[in-house]
Amino acid sequence: MGVIQRVVKPRNQKSKRALEAKEPKAIENAKSAIFIRGPKSSDMVMKAMRDLHSIKKPNVAPEFYGKKHPDVRPFESGGSNRVEFFCKKNDTSLFLVGSHSKKKPHNMVLGRMFDGHLLDMIELGINEDTFKCLSDFQNTKVPVGTKPCLLFSGEAFQNDPTMKRVKSLLIDMFRGESEAKHVRLAGLELSMQFTAVAPGLAGGPFKILFRSYRISTKKSDNVRLPRVELEEIGPRMDWTLRRTHIASDDLFKTACKHIKNAKRTEKRKTKNITDDGLGGTLGRIHVPAQEIGSGRLQTRKMKGLKDTPEEKKDKQLTKIKEKRSKAENARKVNVAAVFGEENGS
């Protein structure tokens, strides 16, 4: 027999709002991440995790798991269960696990969840010769929560199927808010560059060069376009792609399925109502053909067309005068007829 899934029903409005926040949405919220320290970690790995944690803010778990967790080994058998537990506990869909060992020095595992279970996961090795943290760059940083401009260079991100998933995972990790309705030129302050280096003829793993720049605009000769300058603010990391856990095509297609949530995301369209360019609202009214000549148009019940008391008295007096005049005329005709016959005889 299959396992029957328990349907959670909200007991009050607060729990109902919490369940609605976890439901799939047509326009997703910013994905949160949790940072976990593995069984062993080096100083370089901890610096890299702190830097990525500061870049990811405020979309991070409230607690940074800096303590050692010997049971967090994502690529080993059953090791992902502990990661799924931490992600479900903190309501996060992204995770980063840092570790260090003799076989896997300066190791970072980056992954994402779908429906409470592991979807994709990659293992990256940091090159200690070229690594520089944020504190090594003595310059002005960007504010916390700045939405970055992500740039991907290299044919591997377009041709290799594994690197395509790596690109998708990096976008989910660093994109910030999912929807940007308007883009302001002065608001583009942070740029992240990811360069894929393919292995040579001798073979080997792919390499990903990660750089972060602060965008500053200066005055230029062109009136409309300013002069753009880039200043590296860190961190600087050269990653080596090691092990990967890629979801199947069917599961990835299910995870990318768009869900129509018109109740909270889409504005219902109203018929025959449009907006003009000046912020006003225009409406169209359809009036059916009116049969005025046939007498079907009822006006006596309308309050605006009723007679006033003075007008009613005048009409009544007019009717009485008309009746009296008719009676007088009839009497005169009869008298003339009677006396006319007598004179003739």
Order of alpha helices (4+ residues) and beta strands (2+ residues): alpha-beta-alpha-alpha-beta-beta-beta-beta-alpha-alpha-beta-beta-beta-beta-alpha-beta-beta-alpha
